[in-house]
Amino acid sequence: MSPRAVFRYVPHSIRHAPEGGVVYEAFCMTIGCEAASGPHHEQEAAQDWALRHTGRTGHPLFRRVVTDHARVTQEQ
Ligand SMILES: [Zn+2]
């Protein structure tokens, strides 16, 4: 009999974790431009960055990313 790990199935669930906050970012989609807002905790900060970037460069299209956090817990 060879030694082997025994894994017991334990049910888990995953839920939105508001304590982790939400992160907003904008990425310029103009070809050749790698500009990005960086992560911000306020949506307005990422939007203001995009408005300023368009004002400076004329680049009009952005990919917006909103990231939340999730927590995995073992079900009782
Ligand atoms: Zn750009």
N, CA, C, O and the ligand as a Tripos MOL2 file, in Angstrom:
@<TRIPOS>MOLECULE
protein
  305   303    77     0     0
PROTEIN
NO_CHARGES

@<TRIPOS>ATOM
      1 N           0.8500   -1.1880    0.0000 N.3       1 MET1
      2 CA          0.0000    0.0000    0.0000 C.3       1 MET1
      3 C           0.8820    1.2320    0.0000 C.2       1 MET1
      4 O           1.6860    1.4160    0.9130 O.2       1 MET1
      5 N           0.7450    2.0770   -1.0070 N.am      2 SER2
      6 CA          1.5920    3.2670   -1.1060 C.3       2 SER2
      7 C           0.9300    4.4450   -0.3910 C.2       2 SER2
      8 O          -0.2940    4.5670   -0.3630 O.2       2 SER2
      9 N           1.7730    5.3120    0.1890 N.am      3 PRO3
     10 CA          1.1950    6.4740    0.8870 C.3       3 PRO3
     11 C           0.5520    7.4370   -0.1150 C.2       3 PRO3
     12 O           1.0960    7.6520   -1.1990 O.2       3 PRO3
     13 N          -0.5290    7.9830    0.2150 N.am      4 ARG4
     14 CA         -1.1920    8.9530   -0.6510 C.3       4 ARG4
     15 C          -1.9390    9.9710    0.2000 C.2       4 ARG4
     16 O          -2.4010    9.6820    1.3040 O.2       4 ARG4
     17 N          -2.0340   11.1330   -0.3390 N.am      5 ALA5
     18 CA         -2.7680   12.1790    0.3600 C.3       5 ALA5
     19 C          -4.2620   11.8930    0.2500 C.2       5 ALA5
     20 O          -4.7500   11.4580   -0.7930 O.2       5 ALA5
     21 N          -4.9420   12.1310    1.2900 N.am      6 VAL6
     22 CA         -6.3980   11.9590    1.2870 C.3       6 VAL6
     23 C          -7.0320   13.3420    1.3890 C.2       6 VAL6
     24 O          -6.8110   14.0720    2.3560 O.2       6 VAL6
     25 N          -7.8010   13.6790    0.4050 N.am      7 PHE7
     26 CA         -8.4670   14.9900    0.4010 C.3       7 PHE7
     27 C          -9.9510   14.7710    0.6570 C.2       7 PHE7
     28 O         -10.6270   14.0210   -0.0460 O.2       7 PHE7
     29 N         -10.4170   15.4370    1.6650 N.am      8 ARG8
     30 CA        -11.8430   15.3740    1.9640 C.3       8 ARG8
     31 C         -12.5050   16.5700    1.2930 C.2       8 ARG8
     32 O         -11.9990   17.6880    1.3880 O.2       8 ARG8
     33 N         -13.6020   16.3550    0.6340 N.am      9 TYR9
     34 CA        -14.2930   17.4660   -0.0130 C.3       9 TYR9
     35 C         -14.9380   18.3530    1.0390 C.2       9 TYR9
     36 O         -15.7590   17.9030    1.8370 O.2       9 TYR9
     37 N         -14.5510   19.6230    1.0240 N.am     10 VAL10
     38 CA        -15.1250   20.5930    1.9660 C.3      10 VAL10
     39 C         -15.8010   21.6820    1.1470 C.2      10 VAL10
     40 O         -15.1370   22.3520    0.3560 O.2      10 VAL10
     41 N         -17.0950   21.8730    1.3180 N.am     11 PRO11
     42 CA        -17.7800   22.9090    0.5180 C.3      11 PRO11
     43 C         -17.3780   24.3140    0.9580 C.2      11 PRO11
     44 O         -17.3100   24.6180    2.1490 O.2      11 PRO11
     45 N         -17.1220   25.1380   -0.0110 N.am     12 HIS12
     46 CA        -16.7900   26.5350    0.2200 C.3      12 HIS12
     47 C         -17.7390   27.3930   -0.5890 C.2      12 HIS12
     48 O         -18.3750   26.9280   -1.5350 O.2      12 HIS12
     49 N         -17.8220   28.6380   -0.2030 N.am     13 SER13
     50 CA        -18.5900   29.5810   -1.0110 C.3      13 SER13
     51 C         -17.7600   30.8410   -1.1810 C.2      13 SER13
     52 O         -16.8620   31.1190   -0.3860 O.2      13 SER13
     53 N         -18.0670   31.5970   -2.2190 N.am     14 ILE14
     54 CA        -17.3430   32.8360   -2.5040 C.3      14 ILE14
     55 C         -18.3580   33.9610   -2.6020 C.2      14 ILE14
     56 O         -19.3900   33.8370   -3.2610 O.2      14 ILE14
     57 N         -18.0380   35.0700   -1.9240 N.am     15 ARG15
     58 CA        -18.9590   36.2050   -1.8810 C.3      15 ARG15
     59 C         -18.1850   37.5050   -2.0100 C.2      15 ARG15
     60 O         -17.0100   37.5950   -1.6540 O.2      15 ARG15
     61 N         -18.8730   38.4980   -2.5240 N.am     16 HIS16
     62 CA        -18.3390   39.8510   -2.5680 C.3      16 HIS16
     63 C         -17.9200   40.2750   -1.1560 C.2      16 HIS16
     64 O         -18.6630   40.0710   -0.1950 O.2      16 HIS16
     65 N         -16.7160   40.8700   -1.0380 N.am     17 ALA17
     66 CA        -16.1820   41.3030    0.2600 C.3      17 ALA17
     67 C         -16.0720   42.8230    0.2600 C.2      17 ALA17
     68 O         -15.0660   43.3670   -0.1960 O.2      17 ALA17
     69 N         -17.0930   43.5170    0.7660 N.am     18 PRO18
     70 CA        -17.0820   44.9910    0.7060 C.3      18 PRO18
     71 C         -15.8980   45.5990    1.4310 C.2      18 PRO18
     72 O         -15.4590   46.6920    1.0730 O.2      18 PRO18
     73 N         -15.3640   44.9180    2.4460 N.am     19 GLU19
     74 CA        -14.2370   45.4740    3.1940 C.3      19 GLU19
     75 C         -12.9830   45.6000    2.3330 C.2      19 GLU19
     76 O         -12.0780   46.3640    2.6680 O.2      19 GLU19
     77 N         -12.9210   44.8530    1.2220 N.am     20 GLY20
     78 CA        -11.7700   44.9580    0.3300 C.3      20 GLY20
     79 C         -11.8180   46.1840   -0.5580 C.2      20 GLY20
     80 O         -10.8100   46.5520   -1.1620 O.2      20 GLY20
     81 N         -12.9740   46.8200   -0.6460 N.am     21 GLY21
     82 CA        -13.1110   48.0090   -1.4730 C.3      21 GLY21
     83 C         -13.2840   47.6560   -2.9380 C.2      21 GLY21
     84 O         -13.2410   46.4910   -3.3320 O.2      21 GLY21
     85 N         -13.4820   48.6960   -3.7270 N.am     22 VAL22
     86 CA        -13.6370   48.5650   -5.1760 C.3      22 VAL22
     87 C         -12.5640   49.4360   -5.8170 C.2      22 VAL22
     88 O         -12.3030   50.5490   -5.3600 O.2      22 VAL22
     89 N         -11.9430   48.9230   -6.8790 N.am     23 VAL23
     90 CA        -10.8530   49.6320   -7.5380 C.3      23 VAL23
     91 C         -11.2760   49.9800   -8.9690 C.2      23 VAL23
     92 O         -11.8000   49.1350   -9.6950 O.2      23 VAL23
     93 N         -11.0420   51.2290   -9.3570 N.am     24 TYR24
     94 CA        -11.3910   51.7180  -10.6950 C.3      24 TYR24
     95 C         -10.1100   52.0540  -11.4480 C.2      24 TYR24
     96 O          -9.1960   52.6700  -10.9000 O.2      24 TYR24
     97 N         -10.0560   51.6370  -12.7240 N.am     25 GLU25
     98 CA         -8.9090   51.9570  -13.5740 C.3      25 GLU25
     99 C          -9.3980   52.2410  -14.9800 C.2      25 GLU25
    100 O         -10.4300   51.7210  -15.4030 O.2      25 GLU25
    101 N          -8.6480   53.0770  -15.7110 N.am     26 ALA26
    102 CA         -8.9370   53.3420  -17.1170 C.3      26 ALA26
    103 C          -7.6520   53.1510  -17.9120 C.2      26 ALA26
    104 O          -6.5720   53.5470  -17.4730 O.2      26 ALA26
    105 N          -7.7820   52.5410  -19.0840 N.am     27 PHE27
    106 CA         -6.6490   52.2580  -19.9510 C.3      27 PHE27
    107 C          -6.9300   52.8680  -21.3150 C.2      27 PHE27
    108 O          -7.9830   52.6340  -21.9070 O.2      27 PHE27
    109 N          -5.9800   53.6510  -21.8070 N.am     28 CYS28
    110 CA         -6.1190   54.2470  -23.1300 C.3      28 CYS28
    111 C          -6.0390   53.1470  -24.1900 C.2      28 CYS28
    112 O          -5.1490   52.2980  -24.1480 O.2      28 CYS28
    113 N          -6.9830   53.1700  -25.1460 N.am     29 MET29
    114 CA         -7.0490   52.1480  -26.1870 C.3      29 MET29
    115 C          -6.4610   52.6120  -27.5150 C.2      29 MET29
    116 O          -6.4960   51.8640  -28.4920 O.2      29 MET29
    117 N          -5.9240   53.8240  -27.5730 N.am     30 THR30
    118 CA         -5.3030   54.2690  -28.8200 C.3      30 THR30
    119 C          -4.0520   53.4450  -29.0820 C.2      30 THR30
    120 O          -3.2030   53.2880  -28.2050 O.2      30 THR30
    121 N          -3.9460   52.9210  -30.2990 N.am     31 ILE31
    122 CA         -2.8210   52.0400  -30.6470 C.3      31 ILE31
    123 C          -1.5050   52.7870  -30.4450 C.2      31 ILE31
    124 O          -1.3370   53.9160  -30.9050 O.2      31 ILE31
    125 N          -0.5750   52.1310  -29.7460 N.am     32 GLY32
    126 CA          0.7280   52.7190  -29.4900 C.3      32 GLY32
    127 C           0.8000   53.5130  -28.2080 C.2      32 GLY32
    128 O           1.8880   53.9200  -27.7980 O.2      32 GLY32
    129 N          -0.3240   53.7450  -27.5660 N.am     33 CYS33
    130 CA         -0.3460   54.4730  -26.2910 C.3      33 CYS33
    131 C          -0.5920   53.4790  -25.1710 C.2      33 CYS33
    132 O          -1.5710   52.7330  -25.1900 O.2      33 CYS33
    133 N           0.2940   53.4750  -24.2080 N.am     34 GLU34
    134 CA          0.1750   52.5140  -23.1110 C.3      34 GLU34
    135 C          -0.3420   53.1790  -21.8490 C.2      34 GLU34
    136 O          -0.2540   52.5960  -20.7690 O.2      34 GLU34
    137 N          -0.8770   54.3860  -21.9600 N.am     35 ALA35
    138 CA         -1.2330   55.1510  -20.7680 C.3      35 ALA35
    139 C          -2.3730   54.4960  -19.9930 C.2      35 ALA35
    140 O          -3.3030   53.9360  -20.5740 O.2      35 ALA35
    141 N          -2.2760   54.5810  -18.6690 N.am     36 ALA36
    142 CA         -3.3140   54.0390  -17.7990 C.3      36 ALA36
    143 C          -3.4220   54.9180  -16.5620 C.2      36 ALA36
    144 O          -2.4580   55.5610  -16.1470 O.2      36 ALA36
    145 N          -4.5900   54.9280  -15.9970 N.am     37 SER37
    146 CA         -4.8370   55.8060  -14.8480 C.3      37 SER37
    147 C          -4.1480   55.3080  -13.5910 C.2      37 SER37
    148 O          -3.8650   56.0920  -12.6850 O.2      37 SER37
    149 N          -3.8780   54.0170  -13.5290 N.am     38 GLY38
    150 CA         -3.4930   53.4060  -12.2620 C.3      38 GLY38
    151 C          -4.7400   53.1620  -11.4280 C.2      38 GLY38
    152 O          -5.8050   53.6980  -11.7350 O.2      38 GLY38
    153 N          -4.6220   52.3590  -10.3750 N.am     39 PRO39
    154 CA         -5.7910   52.0200   -9.5730 C.3      39 PRO39
    155 C          -6.2190   53.1650   -8.6680 C.2      39 PRO39
    156 O          -5.3900   53.8330   -8.0490 O.2      39 PRO39
    157 N          -7.5340   53.3810   -8.6030 N.am     40 HIS40
    158 CA         -8.0960   54.4270   -7.7360 C.3      40 HIS40
    159 C          -9.2800   53.8560   -6.9720 C.2      40 HIS40
    160 O         -10.0000   52.9940   -7.4760 O.2      40 HIS40
    161 N          -9.4710   54.3350   -5.7740 N.am     41 HIS41
    162 CA        -10.6200   53.9030   -4.9780 C.3      41 HIS41
    163 C         -11.8580   54.7400   -5.2540 C.2      41 HIS41
    164 O         -12.9550   54.3930   -4.8160 O.2      41 HIS41
    165 N         -11.6860   55.8590   -5.9910 N.am     42 GLU42
    166 CA        -12.8390   56.6690   -6.3640 C.3      42 GLU42
    167 C         -12.9810   56.6410   -7.8800 C.2      42 GLU42
    168 O         -12.0090   56.8370   -8.6090 O.2      42 GLU42
    169 N         -14.1960   56.3960   -8.3430 N.am     43 GLN43
    170 CA        -14.4480   56.3400   -9.7790 C.3      43 GLN43
    171 C         -14.0860   57.6630  -10.4440 C.2      43 GLN43
    172 O         -13.5800   57.6850  -11.5670 O.2      43 GLN43
    173 N         -14.3520   58.7780   -9.7350 N.am     44 GLU44
    174 CA        -14.0880   60.0970  -10.3190 C.3      44 GLU44
    175 C         -12.6010   60.2760  -10.6340 C.2      44 GLU44
    176 O         -12.2560   60.9300  -11.6180 O.2      44 GLU44
    177 N         -11.7290   59.7120   -9.8220 N.am     45 ALA45
    178 CA        -10.2890   59.8830  -10.0510 C.3      45 ALA45
    179 C          -9.8690   59.2540  -11.3720 C.2      45 ALA45
    180 O          -9.0860   59.8450  -12.1170 O.2      45 ALA45
    181 N         -10.3770   58.0680  -11.6710 N.am     46 ALA46
    182 CA        -10.0370   57.4090  -12.9350 C.3      46 ALA46
    183 C         -10.6550   58.1660  -14.1070 C.2      46 ALA46
    184 O         -10.0350   58.3100  -15.1610 O.2      46 ALA46
    185 N         -11.8770   58.6460  -13.9140 N.am     47 GLN47
    186 CA        -12.5380   59.3990  -14.9920 C.3      47 GLN47
    187 C         -11.8320   60.7260  -15.2480 C.2      47 GLN47
    188 O         -11.6590   61.1280  -16.3990 O.2      47 GLN47
    189 N         -11.4280   61.4010  -14.1860 N.am     48 ASP48
    190 CA        -10.7220   62.6720  -14.3540 C.3      48 ASP48
    191 C          -9.4050   62.4510  -15.1000 C.2      48 ASP48
    192 O          -9.0170   63.2570  -15.9450 O.2      48 ASP48
    193 N          -8.7270   61.3540  -14.7780 N.am     49 TRP49
    194 CA         -7.4930   61.0460  -15.4900 C.3      49 TRP49
    195 C          -7.7760   60.8970  -16.9870 C.2      49 TRP49
    196 O          -7.0310   61.4320  -17.8080 O.2      49 TRP49
    197 N          -8.8480   60.1730  -17.3540 N.am     50 ALA50
    198 CA         -9.1840   59.9680  -18.7680 C.3      50 ALA50
    199 C          -9.4910   61.3030  -19.4440 C.2      50 ALA50
    200 O          -9.0570   61.5440  -20.5710 O.2      50 ALA50
    201 N         -10.2260   62.1570  -18.7690 N.am     51 LEU51
    202 CA        -10.5580   63.4620  -19.3560 C.3      51 LEU51
    203 C          -9.2960   64.2800  -19.5940 C.2      51 LEU51
    204 O          -9.1440   64.9130  -20.6390 O.2      51 LEU51
    205 N          -8.3930   64.2630  -18.6190 N.am     52 ARG52
    206 CA         -7.1340   65.0050  -18.7960 C.3      52 ARG52
    207 C          -6.2990   64.3990  -19.9180 C.2      52 ARG52
    208 O          -5.6880   65.1250  -20.7020 O.2      52 ARG52
    209 N          -6.2730   63.0540  -19.9970 N.am     53 HIS53
    210 CA         -5.4760   62.3930  -21.0270 C.3      53 HIS53
    211 C          -6.0010   62.7560  -22.4200 C.2      53 HIS53
    212 O          -5.2190   63.0400  -23.3280 O.2      53 HIS53
    213 N          -7.3240   62.7460  -22.5820 N.am     54 THR54
    214 CA         -7.8930   63.1460  -23.8730 C.3      54 THR54
    215 C          -7.5650   64.6010  -24.1770 C.2      54 THR54
    216 O          -7.2610   64.9480  -25.3180 O.2      54 THR54
    217 N          -7.6270   65.4530  -23.1570 N.am     55 GLY55
    218 CA         -7.3120   66.8590  -23.3650 C.3      55 GLY55
    219 C          -5.8820   67.0680  -23.8370 C.2      55 GLY55
    220 O          -5.6190   67.9340  -24.6710 O.2      55 GLY55
    221 N          -4.9520   66.2680  -23.3020 N.am     56 ARG56
    222 CA         -3.5410   66.3960  -23.6790 C.3      56 ARG56
    223 C          -3.2450   65.7810  -25.0330 C.2      56 ARG56
    224 O          -2.4520   66.3220  -25.8040 O.2      56 ARG56
    225 N          -3.8950   64.6220  -25.3350 N.am     57 THR57
    226 CA         -3.4580   63.7990  -26.4610 C.3      57 THR57
    227 C          -4.4790   63.6850  -27.5790 C.2      57 THR57
    228 O          -4.1200   63.3880  -28.7180 O.2      57 THR57
    229 N          -5.7530   63.9200  -27.2660 N.am     58 GLY58
    230 CA         -6.8090   63.6720  -28.2440 C.3      58 GLY58
    231 C          -7.2560   62.2130  -28.3100 C.2      58 GLY58
    232 O          -8.1390   61.8690  -29.0970 O.2      58 GLY58
    233 N          -6.6530   61.3590  -27.4920 N.am     59 HIS59
    234 CA         -7.0480   59.9380  -27.4980 C.3      59 HIS59
    235 C          -8.4300   59.8090  -26.8480 C.2      59 HIS59
    236 O          -8.6040   60.2010  -25.6940 O.2      59 HIS59
    237 N          -9.4320   59.2580  -27.5860 N.am     60 PRO60
    238 CA        -10.8040   59.3210  -27.0960 C.3      60 PRO60
    239 C         -11.3540   58.0390  -26.4720 C.2      60 PRO60
    240 O         -12.4070   58.0780  -25.8360 O.2      60 PRO60
    241 N         -10.6660   56.8960  -26.6360 N.am     61 LEU61
    242 CA        -11.2950   55.6260  -26.2350 C.3      61 LEU61
    243 C         -10.5210   54.9940  -25.0870 C.2      61 LEU61
    244 O          -9.2950   54.8930  -25.1320 O.2      61 LEU61
    245 N         -11.2530   54.5660  -24.0510 N.am     62 PHE62
    246 CA        -10.6490   53.9660  -22.8630 C.3      62 PHE62
    247 C         -11.3470   52.6650  -22.5290 C.2      62 PHE62
    248 O         -12.5500   52.5060  -22.7360 O.2      62 PHE62
    249 N         -10.5690   51.7490  -22.0110 N.am     63 ARG63
    250 CA        -11.1360   50.5360  -21.4110 C.3      63 ARG63
    251 C         -11.2170   50.7810  -19.9120 C.2      63 ARG63
    252 O         -10.2080   51.0720  -19.2690 O.2      63 ARG63
    253 N         -12.4080   50.6640  -19.3630 N.am     64 ARG64
    254 CA        -12.5820   50.9010  -17.9320 C.3      64 ARG64
    255 C         -12.7270   49.5600  -17.2140 C.2      64 ARG64
    256 O         -13.4420   48.6660  -17.6660 O.2      64 ARG64
    257 N         -12.0340   49.4470  -16.0950 N.am     65 VAL65
    258 CA        -12.0390   48.2050  -15.3250 C.3      65 VAL65
    259 C         -12.4560   48.5330  -13.9020 C.2      65 VAL65
    260 O         -11.8900   49.4170  -13.2580 O.2      65 VAL65
    261 N         -13.4530   47.8090  -13.4270 N.am     66 VAL66
    262 CA        -13.8930   47.9310  -12.0410 C.3      66 VAL66
    263 C         -13.6570   46.5830  -11.3800 C.2      66 VAL66
    264 O         -14.1540   45.5550  -11.8390 O.2      66 VAL66
    265 N         -12.9010   46.6020  -10.3110 N.am     67 THR67
    266 CA        -12.5100   45.3640   -9.6410 C.3      67 THR67
    267 C         -13.0470   45.3640   -8.2220 C.2      67 THR67
    268 O         -12.8740   46.3330   -7.4820 O.2      67 THR67
    269 N         -13.7010   44.2720   -7.8450 N.am     68 ASP68
    270 CA        -14.1150   44.1540   -6.4510 C.3      68 ASP68
    271 C         -13.2720   43.0710   -5.7760 C.2      68 ASP68
    272 O         -12.3670   42.5050   -6.3890 O.2      68 ASP68
    273 N         -13.5710   42.7980   -4.5410 N.am     69 HIS69
    274 CA        -12.8810   41.7420   -3.8210 C.3      69 HIS69
    275 C         -13.8910   40.6690   -3.4300 C.2      69 HIS69
    276 O         -15.0760   40.9400   -3.2380 O.2      69 HIS69
    277 N         -13.3970   39.4720   -3.3210 N.am     70 ALA70
    278 CA        -14.2570   38.3540   -2.9320 C.3      70 ALA70
    279 C         -13.5570   37.5400   -1.8530 C.2      70 ALA70
    280 O         -12.3320   37.4180   -1.8320 O.2      70 ALA70
    281 N         -14.3580   36.9960   -0.9720 N.am     71 ARG71
    282 CA        -13.8200   36.1660    0.1140 C.3      71 ARG71
    283 C         -14.3990   34.7570   -0.0030 C.2      71 ARG71
    284 O         -15.5970   34.5700   -0.2130 O.2      71 ARG71
    285 N         -13.5120   33.7750    0.1390 N.am     72 VAL72
    286 CA        -13.9340   32.3800    0.1430 C.3      72 VAL72
    287 C         -14.0020   31.9080    1.5890 C.2      72 VAL72
    288 O         -13.0530   32.0760    2.3550 O.2      72 VAL72
    289 N         -15.1150   31.3290    1.9450 N.am     73 THR73
    290 CA        -15.2780   30.8210    3.3030 C.3      73 THR73
    291 C         -15.7550   29.3800    3.2540 C.2      73 THR73
    292 O         -16.4400   28.9610    2.3210 O.2      73 THR73
    293 N         -15.3790   28.6410    4.2690 N.am     74 GLN74
    294 CA        -15.8300   27.2570    4.3850 C.3      74 GLN74
    295 C         -17.2480   27.2500    4.9160 C.2      74 GLN74
    296 O         -17.5600   27.9200    5.9010 O.2      74 GLN74
    297 N         -18.0940   26.4970    4.2630 N.am     75 GLU75
    298 CA        -19.4800   26.4520    4.7360 C.3      75 GLU75
    299 C         -19.5580   25.5680    5.9680 C.2      75 GLU75
    300 O         -18.8840   24.5440    6.0760 O.2      75 GLU75
    301 N         -20.3930   25.9950    6.8800 N.am     76 GLN76
    302 CA        -20.5150   25.2530    8.1530 C.3      76 GLN76
    303 C         -21.4540   24.0620    7.9990 C.2      76 GLN76
    304 O         -21.6790   23.3240    8.9580 O.2      76 GLN76
    305 ZN         -3.4950   57.5880  -24.9330 Zn       77 ZN77
@<TRIPOS>BOND
     1     1     2 1
     2     2     3 1
     3     3     4 2
     4     3     5 am
     5     5     6 1
     6     6     7 1
     7     7     8 2
     8     7     9 am
     9     9    10 1
    10    10    11 1
    11    11    12 2
    12    11    13 am
    13    13    14 1
    14    14    15 1
    15    15    16 2
    16    15    17 am
    17    17    18 1
    18    18    19 1
    19    19    20 2
    20    19    21 am
    21    21    22 1
    22    22    23 1
    23    23    24 2
    24    23    25 am
    25    25    26 1
    26    26    27 1
    27    27    28 2
    28    27    29 am
    29    29    30 1
    30    30    31 1
    31    31    32 2
    32    31    33 am
    33    33    34 1
    34    34    35 1
    35    35    36 2
    36    35    37 am
    37    37    38 1
    38    38    39 1
    39    39    40 2
    40    39    41 am
    41    41    42 1
    42    42    43 1
    43    43    44 2
    44    43    45 am
    45    45    46 1
    46    46    47 1
    47    47    48 2
    48    47    49 am
    49    49    50 1
    50    50    51 1
    51    51    52 2
    52    51    53 am
    53    53    54 1
    54    54    55 1
    55    55    56 2
    56    55    57 am
    57    57    58 1
    58    58    59 1
    59    59    60 2
    60    59    61 am
    61    61    62 1
    62    62    63 1
    63    63    64 2
    64    63    65 am
    65    65    66 1
    66    66    67 1
    67    67    68 2
    68    67    69 am
    69    69    70 1
    70    70    71 1
    71    71    72 2
    72    71    73 am
    73    73    74 1
    74    74    75 1
    75    75    76 2
    76    75    77 am
    77    77    78 1
    78    78    79 1
    79    79    80 2
    80    79    81 am
    81    81    82 1
    82    82    83 1
    83    83    84 2
    84    83    85 am
    85    85    86 1
    86    86    87 1
    87    87    88 2
    88    87    89 am
    89    89    90 1
    90    90    91 1
    91    91    92 2
    92    91    93 am
    93    93    94 1
    94    94    95 1
    95    95    96 2
    96    95    97 am
    97    97    98 1
    98    98    99 1
    99    99   100 2
   100    99   101 am
   101   101   102 1
   102   102   103 1
   103   103   104 2
   104   103   105 am
   105   105   106 1
   106   106   107 1
   107   107   108 2
   108   107   109 am
   109   109   110 1
   110   110   111 1
   111   111   112 2
   112   111   113 am
   113   113   114 1
   114   114   115 1
   115   115   116 2
   116   115   117 am
   117   117   118 1
   118   118   119 1
   119   119   120 2
   120   119   121 am
   121   121   122 1
   122   122   123 1
   123   123   124 2
   124   123   125 am
   125   125   126 1
   126   126   127 1
   127   127   128 2
   128   127   129 am
   129   129   130 1
   130   130   131 1
   131   131   132 2
   132   131   133 am
   133   133   134 1
   134   134   135 1
   135   135   136 2
   136   135   137 am
   137   137   138 1
   138   138   139 1
   139   139   140 2
   140   139   141 am
   141   141   142 1
   142   142   143 1
   143   143   144 2
   144   143   145 am
   145   145   146 1
   146   146   147 1
   147   147   148 2
   148   147   149 am
   149   149   150 1
   150   150   151 1
   151   151   152 2
   152   151   153 am
   153   153   154 1
   154   154   155 1
   155   155   156 2
   156   155   157 am
   157   157   158 1
   158   158   159 1
   159   159   160 2
   160   159   161 am
   161   161   162 1
   162   162   163 1
   163   163   164 2
   164   163   165 am
   165   165   166 1
   166   166   167 1
   167   167   168 2
   168   167   169 am
   169   169   170 1
   170   170   171 1
   171   171   172 2
   172   171   173 am
   173   173   174 1
   174   174   175 1
   175   175   176 2
   176   175   177 am
   177   177   178 1
   178   178   179 1
   179   179   180 2
   180   179   181 am
   181   181   182 1
   182   182   183 1
   183   183   184 2
   184   183   185 am
   185   185   186 1
   186   186   187 1
   187   187   188 2
   188   187   189 am
   189   189   190 1
   190   190   191 1
   191   191   192 2
   192   191   193 am
   193   193   194 1
   194   194   195 1
   195   195   196 2
   196   195   197 am
   197   197   198 1
   198   198   199 1
   199   199   200 2
   200   199   201 am
   201   201   202 1
   202   202   203 1
   203   203   204 2
   204   203   205 am
   205   205   206 1
   206   206   207 1
   207   207   208 2
   208   207   209 am
   209   209   210 1
   210   210   211 1
   211   211   212 2
   212   211   213 am
   213   213   214 1
   214   214   215 1
   215   215   216 2
   216   215   217 am
   217   217   218 1
   218   218   219 1
   219   219   220 2
   220   219   221 am
   221   221   222 1
   222   222   223 1
   223   223   224 2
   224   223   225 am
   225   225   226 1
   226   226   227 1
   227   227   228 2
   228   227   229 am
   229   229   230 1
   230   230   231 1
   231   231   232 2
   232   231   233 am
   233   233   234 1
   234   234   235 1
   235   235   236 2
   236   235   237 am
   237   237   238 1
   238   238   239 1
   239   239   240 2
   240   239   241 am
   241   241   242 1
   242   242   243 1
   243   243   244 2
   244   243   245 am
   245   245   246 1
   246   246   247 1
   247   247   248 2
   248   247   249 am
   249   249   250 1
   250   250   251 1
   251   251   252 2
   252   251   253 am
   253   253   254 1
   254   254   255 1
   255   255   256 2
   256   255   257 am
   257   257   258 1
   258   258   259 1
   259   259   260 2
   260   259   261 am
   261   261   262 1
   262   262   263 1
   263   263   264 2
   264   263   265 am
   265   265   266 1
   266   266   267 1
   267   267   268 2
   268   267   269 am
   269   269   270 1
   270   270   271 1
   271   271   272 2
   272   271   273 am
   273   273   274 1
   274   274   275 1
   275   275   276 2
   276   275   277 am
   277   277   278 1
   278   278   279 1
   279   279   280 2
   280   279   281 am
   281   281   282 1
   282   282   283 1
   283   283   284 2
   284   283   285 am
   285   285   286 1
   286   286   287 1
   287   287   288 2
   288   287   289 am
   289   289   290 1
   290   290   291 1
   291   291   292 2
   292   291   293 am
   293   293   294 1
   294   294   295 1
   295   295   296 2
   296   295   297 am
   297   297   298 1
   298   298   299 1
   299   299   300 2
   300   299   301 am
   301   301   302 1
   302   302   303 1
   303   303   304 2
@<TRIPOS>SUBSTRUCTURE
     1 MET1         2 RESIDUE 1 A MET
     2 SER2         6 RESIDUE 1 A SER
     3 PRO3        10 RESIDUE 1 A PRO
     4 ARG4        14 RESIDUE 1 A ARG
     5 ALA5        18 RESIDUE 1 A ALA
     6 VAL6        22 RESIDUE 1 A VAL
     7 PHE7        26 RESIDUE 1 A PHE
     8 ARG8        30 RESIDUE 1 A ARG
     9 TYR9        34 RESIDUE 1 A TYR
    10 VAL10       38 RESIDUE 1 A VAL
    11 PRO11       42 RESIDUE 1 A PRO
    12 HIS12       46 RESIDUE 1 A HIS
    13 SER13       50 RESIDUE 1 A SER
    14 ILE14       54 RESIDUE 1 A ILE
    15 ARG15       58 RESIDUE 1 A ARG
    16 HIS16       62 RESIDUE 1 A HIS
    17 ALA17       66 RESIDUE 1 A ALA
    18 PRO18       70 RESIDUE 1 A PRO
    19 GLU19       74 RESIDUE 1 A GLU
    20 GLY20       78 RESIDUE 1 A GLY
    21 GLY21       82 RESIDUE 1 A GLY
    22 VAL22       86 RESIDUE 1 A VAL
    23 VAL23       90 RESIDUE 1 A VAL
    24 TYR24       94 RESIDUE 1 A TYR
    25 GLU25       98 RESIDUE 1 A GLU
    26 ALA26      102 RESIDUE 1 A ALA
    27 PHE27      106 RESIDUE 1 A PHE
    28 CYS28      110 RESIDUE 1 A CYS
    29 MET29      114 RESIDUE 1 A MET
    30 THR30      118 RESIDUE 1 A THR
    31 ILE31      122 RESIDUE 1 A ILE
    32 GLY32      126 RESIDUE 1 A GLY
    33 CYS33      130 RESIDUE 1 A CYS
    34 GLU34      134 RESIDUE 1 A GLU
    35 ALA35      138 RESIDUE 1 A ALA
    36 ALA36      142 RESIDUE 1 A ALA
    37 SER37      146 RESIDUE 1 A SER
    38 GLY38      150 RESIDUE 1 A GLY
    39 PRO39      154 RESIDUE 1 A PRO
    40 HIS40      158 RESIDUE 1 A HIS
    41 HIS41      162 RESIDUE 1 A HIS
    42 GLU42      166 RESIDUE 1 A GLU
    43 GLN43      170 RESIDUE 1 A GLN
    44 GLU44      174 RESIDUE 1 A GLU
    45 ALA45      178 RESIDUE 1 A ALA
    46 ALA46      182 RESIDUE 1 A ALA
    47 GLN47      186 RESIDUE 1 A GLN
    48 ASP48      190 RESIDUE 1 A ASP
    49 TRP49      194 RESIDUE 1 A TRP
    50 ALA50      198 RESIDUE 1 A ALA
    51 LEU51      202 RESIDUE 1 A LEU
    52 ARG52      206 RESIDUE 1 A ARG
    53 HIS53      210 RESIDUE 1 A HIS
    54 THR54      214 RESIDUE 1 A THR
    55 GLY55      218 RESIDUE 1 A GLY
    56 ARG56      222 RESIDUE 1 A ARG
    57 THR57      226 RESIDUE 1 A THR
    58 GLY58      230 RESIDUE 1 A GLY
    59 HIS59      234 RESIDUE 1 A HIS
    60 PRO60      238 RESIDUE 1 A PRO
    61 LEU61      242 RESIDUE 1 A LEU
    62 PHE62      246 RESIDUE 1 A PHE
    63 ARG63      250 RESIDUE 1 A ARG
    64 ARG64      254 RESIDUE 1 A ARG
    65 VAL65      258 RESIDUE 1 A VAL
    66 VAL66      262 RESIDUE 1 A VAL
    67 THR67      266 RESIDUE 1 A THR
    68 ASP68      270 RESIDUE 1 A ASP
    69 HIS69      274 RESIDUE 1 A HIS
    70 ALA70      278 RESIDUE 1 A ALA
    71 ARG71      282 RESIDUE 1 A ARG
    72 VAL72      286 RESIDUE 1 A VAL
    73 THR73      290 RESIDUE 1 A THR
    74 GLN74      294 RESIDUE 1 A GLN
    75 GLU75      298 RESIDUE 1 A GLU
    76 GLN76      302 RESIDUE 1 A GLN
    77 ZN77       305 GROUP 0 **** ****
